[in-house]
Amino acid sequence: MIGIDAGHHNSDSGAVRVSKGIKEVDLNRAVIKFLKQELAQRGIIYIECIGSIHQKANIANANNCSIYVSVHHNAGGGEGTETFHCPNSSEGAKLAKAIHSEVVKVSGLKDRGIKQKKFTVLTKTKMPATLIELGFMDSNDFDEIIKTDFQNRCAGAICRGICNYFGVDKQEVDMESCVYTDNDVDARIGSYLSEKKGIPLIVNSLPAFTSNKVYAIGLNAVTKCKGKFKVVVELSGKDRFETAKKVMGEI
């Protein structure tokens, strides 16, 4: 299982293109949305790490992720794509190279290379980790990085880089139990259940995996899981408040 992260969060939106009213976190989430679809199509199990930078690292560590990938967009003067790994991490460097080489093939932006830096999500995660800055919000890159086609291309390239790192194109994973929801809203409460129980959180598409027990959050998720797994714990209420209460009851 791999950990993925849309850089920043609601209270820390990252860079902002003030004249356009566009926040970095929204661009990061757009790419992650496409990345989750790419991973699911290949049967690669992922957990989206949500929260502060320390919470994200903790979630990845608690779930024993094989690798960690954080998606960002840059600002501060410059152009192009650059990818970071933790200093003295040979596997981190290998992962960064695998992803960066695929992204620069399709981004159409300047190749700023692979660099080392002690970002928290790189130093506090216990697995090989990389952070990619796809382009600059305050340069000519902006007109490109806001395009859905660019976001989709980069997501596909990141996925190919992940597959290249592992030397595979498809994985099928067996796990004892997991948390599943089909939307990003319920995923936020699902991340707490996942972290508490130390099991994967699967969001949106059901990838190719087998599991004895699934904690399904939300009516749609429950419907999708029924008949596919041995035990389905139904965490669904008449509204999201009631659903959240049921989830907290499992925590």
N, C-alpha and C positions, 0 to 999 in steps of 0.2 A: 504494500500500500504506500502511496506517496502523499505528501502534504503539499497543498497549494494555497496560495495567499494572494488576495487582491490587496495590494499595499494600501496602508492607512485604513481608517474607519470613520464612522459618522462624526465623532468629536474631533478628529484630526484628518481633515480632508486632503492633506498634502498640498501640492502646488495648485494654484488657481489661475486661470486665464480670465482676469477680471473683466476685460472688455467684452468677453463672450459669455461670462457667467458659468463657465465650465470648470468643474473640480477634477483634480487628478484621480481621486478615489472612484469617480464615476467611469472614467476611461479604464481604470484598472479592472473594475467589475465587469465591464463590457467584454474585455479580453478573456477574463476568467470564465465568463458564461460560455463562450465558444470553446474554451479549453476543456471544460467539463464535458461538453458534448463529444469532443474529439476523443477524450480518454475513455468515456463510456462506450463509444463505438468500438474501441479496441479491447474492451474488457479489462481495462486497467482500473483497479480500485484506488480511489482517492478520498481524502478528507479535506474539506475546505476549512482552514484554520481562521477563526473569526475572533475579533476582539483587539486588545492592545497588543503591542509587539511582544510583550512578555507572555501574554495569554496565548498568542499564536504559537510561540515556541513551545510552551507547556503542552498544548494540545498535540502538536507533532511528536513530542517526546513521549507523552502518555500513550499514544497509539503506535509507538515503535515504527514510525514511518521509515521507509527505506531511503528516501530523499526528500528534500524540501525545495520548492520553487516559489519565489515571490515575484509578482509582476508589478512594475511601476512605470511611471512616466516622469521625465526629468524637467528641470527648470534651472535658471541661473546663468543663462548665457551659453550657447553651444548648439550643436546640431548632431543628430545621429543616435545610434544604438550602442549601448555599452552594457557589459555583463560583469557582475562581481562575484567573488567567492572569498571565503575567509582565508587570511594569510596562513601559510603552512598546512593547508588542507589539500593534499594531492587529489583526493576523490572529489572534493569540491571544485577544484580546477578542472578535472575531467568532465564533471557535470556541466560546468559553465561553458566549456569549449563545445560540448555536444549540442547544447541549446543555442548558443550564440551563433555557431556556424550555420545552423539551419535558418535562424531568424534573419540574418543579414542577407541571405539568398533571396528573400521574398519581401523584405521591408522597403527596399528602394531608398533607404536612408544611408547616411554616412556610417561607416564602420569605425566606431571609436575604440574597439578592442575589448579585451578581457582584462579586468583589473582586480586588485585585492583591496578589501576594506573591512573594517570590523563593525559592520552593521549588527544590531542586536539579533535579528532573525538568523544571522549567519554564525554568530558566536554562541548563542544560547541553545541552538538546536544540536542534537547529539548525532545527527546523520549528515551526510554530504548535502550542502545547501548552496543555492545560488539566488541572486537577485538581479533581474534584468530591467534596465531602463530602456523602454522601447523607442522613445523619442522625446524631444523637448517641446514643452507647451508654450514657451515664449520665443519661438523661432519659426522659421519657414516650415519646420516639421509639422506644425500644428494643423495645417490644412489637410495633411495626410493622415495623422494619427486619429482624427475624429471620424474618419470614414469607417463604416461597418466592414467594408471589404478589407481594409488594412487590418482591422482587429481580428477578423476571421483568418486571414492569411497568417498573421503572427501566432495565433492560437494553434493553428495546424502545424506551424514550424516548431513551436515549443514542444508539442506532443511528439513530433518526429524526433526531436532532439532527445527527449526522455527515452523513447524506444531505442534510439541509437546507443544511449548510455548503457542500457541494460542488455543490448544486443538482441532485442526481441521486437516483434511487431504486434503480438497479442499475448495477453496473460489471462489465465483463468484461475481464480483464487478461491480457495475453500476457507471458510472462517466459521467459528462456533456461533457467533452472534454479531449483530450490527444494528445501527439505527438508520432508518430510511425515511426521507420525506421528498416530495416532488416539487418543493418550492423553497426559495431563499429566505422567506420570512420565517417559516417553521424551522428552517435550518438553524436559526439563531438560538432557539430554545433547545433544539436537538443537539447542538454542540456541547451544552452543559451536561446532558444525559450521556453523550458519548465520552466526554472527559471523565465524568464520575465513574462510569462503569469500565473505562479503559477499552472501549470497542470502537470500530470504525463508524463514521457518519457518511452515508451515501446520499447525495443530493441529485434531484432531477432524474435522469435516465437510469433505469436498472441495468447495470452492466452484467457481464457474464460471470456470475459467481454463485456459489452455493453456500447456504447458511442454515443451521438448524433452527435459529431463533432470530426474528426480526422485530424490532420495536418500530412500528409504523406510525408516523405522526401526521394526522390529518386524514379526512375521509378518502380523498383520492389515493393517498399512499396506501391506506388500508385495503382499498379495492384492488390496487395493482399487486399487492403482496399476497392476497388470499389465494390459496391453491398452489402457490409457488414455493412455499416454505413450510417446514414441519410445524413451527409454532409462530403465530403472528400476535404480538401484543398490540392490541388496538388502542391507540392514544388519540382519539378523535372526539370532539365535543360539538355542540351546536354552534359555537363560535370559537375564535382563537383564544379567548380568555379561558374558556372551559377546557380547551385542548391543552393549553399551557398548564392548567391545574393538574391534569392527568399526567402530564410529563413530569411535573415536579413531584408528584406522588411516587414516581419510580425512582426519583433521586433520593 
